[in-house]
Amino acid sequence: MGDVTEDALLDGRIRLRQPADGFRAAIDPLFLAAATPVNEGELVLDVGSGVGTASLCLAWRQPGCRVIGLEPQPELVALARDNIALNGMTGRVETIIGGVQAPPPRLAPGSFHHVMTNPPYHKGGSLSPHAGKAKANTESELDLAAWMKACITMLRPKGTLVVIHRADRLDELLAALRGKVGEVILFPLWPKAGRPAKRILVRARKSVQSPLTLHPGLVLHQEDGAYTQDADSVLRLGSAIG
């Protein structure tokens, strides 16, 4: 493992050890956690959990839930386990080595109240020279449709799937979900008012048939570049959205 930094999230409420070079947490996992509607006593699977950013933020917001991260890169799993201990969440949050296409036997299909995931954003030909970052950001064994199918398989009936992805791949994402989930809610993240969305949150439920809803979404930045009050509430306070 290379050099590691220790950073603070949620205004210092979460401490996060992560690689100094390569795959590092951005704001996407914080919004993923904020959009996951977890209640006390529920079990959540974080697919592609990295160093545990979304898992830790979700567990901080709802101390009564249990979160299991599934991550194929051993070096990120090691850091995630350090972060769980560092934040005093041992027993409530854990990370397991593996991929969603063939999860460890202890992760039984149909056993999770919620699955949250930040799938690889790129189809191929990674833009990063760093191997770890390229692996995290680029589809390899599974394309987006197969990733979604595997995630849905892990859900209980009426369980919730929450995804954050590139807005320009929304058509592929919806095609991958069609016929498998219902009550789909689209939640755009607008960089600034009047600008096209680059990221979109999608929330849906298994074994439910309800029409799609387009939510107004959330504007991230004011014209001066500062975060809006709504975005700041997620990034600094860990508030729920959607």
N, C-alpha and C positions, 0 to 999 in steps of 0.2 A: 504494500500500500504506500502511495506517495504522501506528500505533505497534506496535512489536514488543518482546517481552520475551525474555530468555534464561534458561531454566530448566534444572534438573538432574533427571535420571531415574536410576534404578538406583543410588542413593546416590552420585551424581556421576559415574558411569561414562559417562553419555550427556548431552551438552549439547544443548538443544533451543530453537531460536528459533521463536516462534509469535506470532500476533496477540495484542496486549494486549486487544483487544475482539473478540468474535465466537467463531469455532470454536477451541477450545483442547483439548488432549489431556487426557483423563481416564484412569482406570485400565483402561478396556476394551481399548485397543490393547496394553497390556502383557500382559494375560491372553491376548489373541489370539496374540501372539508366543510366549508360554510354552506354549501348547497345540499349536503347530505342530511336528511331529516331524521336523525337518530333520537331514540328515546332510551330511558333507563332500562337496563336489562337486555338490550338488543345486541346482536352479534354482527359485526361489519367486516367485510373482506376488502382490503386495499390492494388492488392488482397492479403490479409494477410499482411497488411502494418506495423504491429507492432507499434513501437514508431515513425514511419514516416521517417525512414532513407532514403529509396530510393525516396520517394516523395519529400523530402526536397532537396536532391542532384539533382534530375531532374529539379525541379523548379528553383534552383539556376543557372543551366546551361542554361535553356531557360525561362527567366522571363515572356515571353508572353504566356506561356501555363497555363492551369489550371489542378490541380491534385486532385483527390478524393481518399482517402485511405479507404479501407474496412477491418475492423479488429474485430474479435469476442470477444476479451478479454477486458473488460471495463477498467481495470487498465492500459493497454497499450494505449488504446484510450485516456485516460486522459493525459498521458504523451505526446502523439503525439500532442494533442491540445496545451499543454504547449510549446512544441517545435516549433509549427507553430508560436505562438505569440512571442516566444523568438527570432526567426529568422526574424521577420517582414514580414511574408508571409500570414497573415490573409487576406482572400478574394481571394487568389490564390491557396492555399492548404487547404484542410479540411479533417477530418477523421470522418467516420461514423461507429457506432457499427453495426455489422452484418456479416453474412457469405455469400459467393458467391452462395451457394446452394439455398438460399432464400433471395436475397438482398432486402433492403428497397424499397418500391414502387417508391421513387423518382429516383432510379437508373434504368432507363429504358433499357431493352435489346436492343442491336443494336445501342447504342447512343455514344459509345466511339471510338475515333480515334485509341487509343492504350490501351492495357491491359498489365501490367507488373506484374509478380508474382514470388514469391519464395515459392513454395509449401512445405508442410511438407516432410522432407527427408526420414523418416522412416515409414515402413508399420505398425508397431505395436511393443508393448513391449519396450517402451521408455527407452533409456539409461540414462536418467536424473532423479534424485530423486526430482527435483524441479517441482512443478505442472505446473507453467506457461511455463517453458521451454519445458516440456514434451508435453504440448498442442500445442505449436508452431511447434515442430519438428516431431510430430507423427500424421499420418493419423487417423481420427476418423470417423466422419459421411460420409466423401467423400474419395474414393480412388483416385489415380492419374488420371485415365481416367475420372471420374466424375468431378474432379476439372478442368481439361482441357476443357471439354465440357461446363461447366458453364462459364468459362472465355471467350471462343469463342462466346458464346451466347451474351455476353455484347458488342462485337465488331460491328462496322459498317461494311458493305461490303467493302472489300479491306483494312480494318483496320489491325493493326499489333499486334500480340501476341509476348511477349518477356518473356522467362522463364529461370531461372537458377536452375539447379538441379544436383544431383549426376551423374557423368559420368557412373557409373555402373548400372544406371537405364535408360540409354538412349533408350534401346530397348522398354521398357514399355512406355516411353514418346512418341516415334515415333509412336508406335501402337495406342496410345490415340489420336494422331493428324491425323492419316491417313484418307483420305477422307473428312476431315473437313477444312483443310487449304492447301495452296501451297506456293511456293517460300520459302521453308524451308532452313534456313542457320544454320549450326552447327558451333559453335565457341568454341573450347576447351580452357580451362585455364590450362596450364601446370605448375605444381609446380616448376620444374626446367627443363632445356633443357635435353631431353632424358628420362624424367620420365613420367609414365602414368598420364593422366589427372584425377583429382578427381572431378572437377566441369566442367560443360559444359553449355554454353549459347545457347539457341535455339530461333531463330526468324522466324516467319512465318506470312503469310497474309491470311485473310479470303476471300473466294470467288475468289481466284486466283489459276490458274493452271500453275505452272512452276516447273522445276526439282529442286531437292535437291542440295545444294552446301555445300561442306566441306571446311570451311575457315581454313587457317593456324593457327588461334588462337593467343594466347598471352602467353608468358612465364612470370611467376610471380616473380621468384627469381633467382638471380645470384648464382654462386657456393658458395660464401661467406655468402649467406643468405639474403643479401640486395635485395630490390626490383629492378627489371629491370627498365630501363628508361620508357618503355611503361606502366608498371604497376604503377609506381610512378606518371605518368601523369594522370592516372585515380584517384588514391587514394589521391593525393595531390592537383591536379588542377581541377579535375572533368571533364576531357576531355571525349569526345564521342569516342566510338570504333565501329568497325564492319561496 
